[in-house]
Amino acid sequence: MASSQQPRYLKYAPLSLDEISQISKTELLVAGIRLNVFALDQWKSNSAKRTVSVLFMLHGRRGTADTIDSLCYRLASLNNSASKSKYRDDCNYNHLIVISFDHVNHGTRLVNEKANLTWAENNTTHAMDMWSTQHGTARDVSNLIDVLPAYLFPNQDMDIVTKWGVCGISLGGHSAFLALAADSRITVGIPIIGSASYTTLITHRAKTSNIPLASPYLPTHFLATLSNLDAAVQPASRFRGKRILVLNGGNDNLVPAAHNERFLQGLREEGFTDDIVRVRVVEGAGHEVVEEMVEELEIWVGKWLVESWDGKGRSDSGTLAAKL
């Protein structure tokens, strides 16, 4: 079942209990990580055995996989819309499976609560701790992609997952940018109230918190590491062929939308058009996920993960029979 209490920064309408009851939530242990898998049972019960898109949903700092159940259920409900021909009549569709898991040092993987605190909360290593969490989580996504189909579909001899996507909120949004930059198999990404440049984000926070840009808070060798690994410094070719939706709040002072502008401008200069990389800054929204963002998210996921787009502007058949 969904979590009984939705975090205050998630300000969108959840599904009704009746709607939730039509979507399965299965717990699965893979690579030592507990996964919440949404809508797997619906795929199993469908005799058509459609090909599958998998979307990883990544939570925010100090959250857990369970705290974003409401968003996972909303996205998984797109399967119901597809089956009722919400999408183009001539377009076949993939079955969407949504997966969430606890980030590094969060929830069931928590080993040190202090490492999730900020400088203001007396955590001297805040910058390195937060980077380690988001970078480790992005790597978790890639590791899971390696083996997940064998766990989800143990009786299938062929890989029926044709598309991989990642969506993240806040800290999860930072991870989503990193996963997009690092893994060519991920073709759809939606960072929400996240930053493509951790360097920009953490140095901005240091300045506004009166923290020196020096050891022990921001050692030079750590900043050098960021200059190589940050999503924003990766070549545009890393994002070629992907469909990216960037959602930020216009009044977000924690992760300002402006932090993404240099990265996004670089993509525009490389020919990335608005239909490939869409940016939406919701005026009046702070560091929160509001209904307008979720509606944009649903449209993007529906178009690029549920509809059977093959990454080259064409529609696949969407069924296993057509793959054989």
Rosetta blueprint (number, residue, H / E / L):
1 M L
2 A L
3 S L
4 S L
5 Q L
6 Q L
7 P L
8 R L
9 Y L
10 L E
11 K E
12 Y L
13 A L
14 P L
15 L L
16 S L
17 L H
18 D H
19 E H
20 I H
21 S L
22 Q L
23 I L
24 S L
25 K E
26 T E
27 E E
28 L E
29 L E
30 V E
31 A L
32 G L
33 I E
34 R E
35 L E
36 N E
37 V E
38 F E
39 A L
40 L H
41 D H
42 Q H
43 W H
44 K H
45 S H
46 N L
47 S L
48 A L
49 K L
50 R E
51 T L
52 V E
53 S E
54 V E
55 L E
56 F E
57 M E
58 L E
59 H L
60 G L
61 R L
62 R L
63 G L
64 T L
65 A H
66 D H
67 T H
68 I H
69 D H
70 S H
71 L H
72 C H
73 Y H
74 R H
75 L H
76 A H
77 S L
78 L H
79 N H
80 N H
81 S H
82 A H
83 S H
84 K L
85 S L
86 K L
87 Y L
88 R L
89 D L
90 D L
91 C L
92 N L
93 Y E
94 N L
95 H E
96 L E
97 I E
98 V E
99 I E
100 S E
101 F E
102 D L
103 H L
104 V L
105 N L
106 H L
107 G H
108 T H
109 R H
110 L L
111 V L
112 N L
113 E H
114 K H
115 A H
116 N H
117 L L
118 T L
119 W H
120 A H
121 E H
122 N L
123 N L
124 T L
125 T L
126 H H
127 A H
128 M H
129 D H
130 M H
131 W H
132 S H
133 T H
134 Q H
135 H H
136 G H
137 T H
138 A H
139 R H
140 D H
141 V H
142 S H
143 N H
144 L H
145 I H
146 D H
147 V H
148 L H
149 P H
150 A H
151 Y H
152 L H
153 F L
154 P L
155 N L
156 Q L
157 D L
158 M L
159 D L
160 I L
161 V E
162 T E
163 K E
164 W E
165 G E
166 V E
167 C E
168 G E
169 I E
170 S L
171 L H
172 G H
173 G H
174 H H
175 S H
176 A H
177 F H
178 L H
179 A H
180 L H
181 A H
182 A H
183 D L
184 S L
185 R L
186 I E
187 T E
188 V E
189 G E
190 I E
191 P E
192 I E
193 I L
194 G L
195 S L
196 A L
197 S L
198 Y H
199 T H
200 T H
201 L H
202 I H
203 T H
204 H H
205 R H
206 A H
207 K H
208 T H
209 S L
210 N L
211 I L
212 P L
213 L L
214 A L
215 S L
216 P L
217 Y L
218 L L
219 P L
220 T H
221 H H
222 F H
223 L H
224 A H
225 T H
226 L H
227 S H
228 N H
229 L H
230 D L
231 A H
232 A H
233 V H
234 Q L
235 P L
236 A H
237 S H
238 R H
239 F H
240 R L
241 G L
242 K L
243 R E
244 I E
245 L E
246 V E
247 L E
248 N E
249 G E
250 G L
251 N L
252 D L
253 N L
254 L L
255 V L
256 P L
257 A H
258 A H
259 H H
260 N H
261 E H
262 R H
263 F H
264 L H
265 Q H
266 G H
267 L H
268 R H
269 E H
270 E L
271 G L
272 F L
273 T L
274 D L
275 D L
276 I L
277 V E
278 R E
279 V E
280 R E
281 V E
282 V E
283 E L
284 G L
285 A L
286 G L
287 H L
288 E L
289 V E
290 V E
291 E H
292 E H
293 M H
294 V H
295 E H
296 E H
297 L H
298 E H
299 I H
300 W H
301 V H
302 G H
303 K H
304 W H
305 L H
306 V H
307 E E
308 S L
309 W E
310 D L
311 G L
312 K L
313 G L
314 R L
315 S E
316 D L
317 S L
318 G L
319 T E
320 L H
321 A H
322 A H
323 K H
324 L L
